[in-house]
Amino acid sequence: MTVVDEPSASEPEPLTLAQLAELAGVSKATVSKVVNGRSAVAPETRAMIEDLIREHGFRRQRRRSSPAAVMELVFHELAGDYPTEIVRGVGKVAREHHLAVAISELQGNHTPGVDWLEDVLIRRPTGVIAVFSDLTGLQRERLAARRIPLVLLDPTGDPGHRTPSVAAGNWNGGLSATRHLLELGHRRIAIITGPPHALSSRARLDGYRAALDTAGVRVDPDLICQGDYQIEDGLTHTHRLLRLANPPTAIFASNDGQAIGVYHAAHQLGLRVPADLSVIGFDDMPPTRWTIPPLTTVHQPLSEMAAAAARMLVTLARGEPLAHNRQEFATALVVRGSTAPPVAKSIKGISR
């Protein structure tokens, strides 16, 4: 949407509210609702008015107010240490640019609802960072029409080439985690994945498969468990896995929370980590170094990723081009005390 406060002498004069209303065959109030991002306008009417504004421009009767000095940070869920690391990284950049940070939660949903978008359009922040979530095509268009930049951080799906995004090297992380267990001598390696719709989950699973394939180890479907990045996934799936006729000697949990669930299940079954079962996680959250034993995991630099997303947002808000529309940060294996070579034995009736 092109919004002009003062027409240039060398360009056709953009249209006023009344002129747009006349062209669209609607009331000035309806055009005003669209311009100001309010609801209660039929989708077809809104699209028609936005097309007219894009084509002709819109001249306000007074100068448009500046964006609020706020970064809008939206999470699908505020739980665990993951959001804390993100807020830390975004907050650092926000302070450097004298911006506040507003945090909203989608209560487990990965796509914002209508009310969230309407509130954001009214607040008119400097920009929006969507964390482990995504916006619909229409929502992206409406933000763009109001000149509110959007950056996706740890996107759930393919962000495409148009929407700036920041992510981690999830495939390589899955590869290095599984390769570490293979190098220790494990061949029965289970994985507890994240949700199937998440790009990070699919990439980590693909890295796991690639490591096994490279080592000439058959991928056993019985050892692949679908989770949702929750502690309960590790608890539930580990109980099932360790009751298989040929159970795993190691479990790769796709996040640290799931790994904690694996620890609990092993304890309930009377098994020791890593003497009876090796465990590896993903994320390298601060508490993992204090588990007993400390957790071997894959580090993804969440704070640095968040800071990069915030810097991209500041650049876009200034109207400057980005050097790269997508940034991917390398992951790194952190070896601690939860992984060791497998030992063939039977403990309390659980076949090893």
PEPE-V222604 format. One record per backbone hydrogen bond with DSSP energy under -1.0 kcal/mol. NH is the residue of the N-H (numbers start at 1). CO is the residue of the C=O. E is the energy in kcal/mol with one decimal. If there is no record, write none. Layout:
nh;co;e
NH;CO;E
NH;CO;E
This chain:
nh;co;e
4;58;-3.1
11;8;-1.2
15;57;-1.2
20;16;-2.4
21;17;-2.2
22;18;-2.2
23;19;-2.3
24;20;-2.4
25;21;-1.4
26;21;-2.1
31;27;-1.7
32;28;-2.6
33;29;-2.0
34;30;-1.7
35;31;-2.6
36;32;-2.2
37;34;-1.4
38;33;-3.0
46;42;-2.8
47;43;-2.5
48;44;-2.1
49;45;-2.4
50;46;-2.7
51;47;-2.1
52;48;-2.0
53;49;-2.3
54;50;-2.3
55;51;-2.0
56;52;-3.0
57;53;-2.3
58;2;-1.1
59;15;-3.4
60;4;-1.2
68;124;-2.7
70;68;-2.4
71;100;-2.8
72;127;-2.9
73;102;-3.5
74;129;-2.5
75;104;-2.7
85;81;-2.0
86;82;-1.7
87;83;-2.9
88;84;-2.2
89;85;-1.8
90;86;-2.5
91;87;-3.0
92;88;-1.6
93;89;-1.3
94;90;-2.6
95;91;-2.4
96;92;-1.5
97;93;-1.3
98;95;-1.4
99;94;-3.1
100;69;-2.6
102;71;-2.8
104;73;-2.2
106;75;-2.4
108;76;-4.0
109;106;-1.6
117;113;-1.7
118;114;-2.5
119;115;-2.3
120;116;-2.3
121;117;-2.5
122;118;-1.7
123;119;-2.5
124;120;-2.7
126;70;-2.4
128;149;-2.6
129;72;-3.2
130;151;-2.1
131;74;-3.0
132;153;-2.8
134;110;-2.7
140;136;-2.3
141;137;-2.1
142;138;-2.2
143;139;-2.0
144;140;-2.5
145;141;-2.5
146;142;-1.1
147;144;-1.6
148;143;-2.7
151;128;-2.2
152;164;-2.6
153;130;-2.8
154;166;-3.3
165;325;-2.1
166;152;-2.2
167;327;-2.4
169;329;-2.3
170;168;-2.1
173;169;-1.8
174;170;-2.5
175;171;-2.2
176;172;-2.8
177;173;-2.2
178;174;-1.9
179;175;-2.7
180;176;-1.9
181;177;-1.5
182;178;-2.3
183;179;-2.6
184;180;-1.2
185;182;-1.4
186;181;-2.1
189;187;-1.1
190;250;-2.6
191;223;-2.8
192;252;-2.3
193;225;-3.1
198;195;-1.6
199;156;-2.6
202;198;-2.1
203;199;-2.3
204;200;-2.2
205;201;-2.2
206;202;-2.4
207;203;-2.2
208;204;-2.0
209;205;-2.5
210;206;-2.4
211;207;-2.1
212;208;-2.0
213;209;-2.7
214;210;-2.5
215;211;-1.6
216;213;-1.2
217;212;-2.9
223;220;-2.1
224;221;-1.6
225;191;-2.8
233;230;-1.0
235;231;-1.6
236;232;-2.9
237;233;-2.5
238;234;-1.6
239;235;-1.5
240;236;-1.5
241;237;-3.0
242;238;-2.5
243;240;-1.2
244;241;-1.4
249;188;-2.3
250;188;-1.4
251;278;-2.3
252;190;-3.1
253;280;-3.1
254;192;-2.0
256;282;-1.5
259;255;-1.6
260;256;-1.9
261;257;-1.6
262;258;-1.9
263;259;-2.3
264;260;-2.1
265;261;-2.2
266;262;-2.7
267;263;-2.4
268;264;-2.4
269;265;-1.8
270;267;-1.3
271;266;-3.1
276;272;-2.9
277;272;-1.4
278;249;-2.2
279;338;-2.6
280;251;-2.1
281;296;-2.3
283;298;-3.7
288;285;-2.1
289;286;-1.2
290;287;-2.0
295;288;-2.4
297;334;-2.2
299;332;-3.5
300;283;-1.5
302;300;-2.2
305;301;-2.6
306;302;-2.7
307;303;-2.3
308;304;-2.2
309;305;-2.1
310;306;-2.2
311;307;-2.3
312;308;-2.2
313;309;-2.0
314;310;-2.2
315;311;-2.3
316;312;-2.4
317;313;-2.6
318;314;-1.4
319;316;-1.8
320;315;-2.1
327;165;-2.1
329;167;-2.7
332;299;-1.7
334;297;-3.4
347;350;-1.4
350;347;-2.3
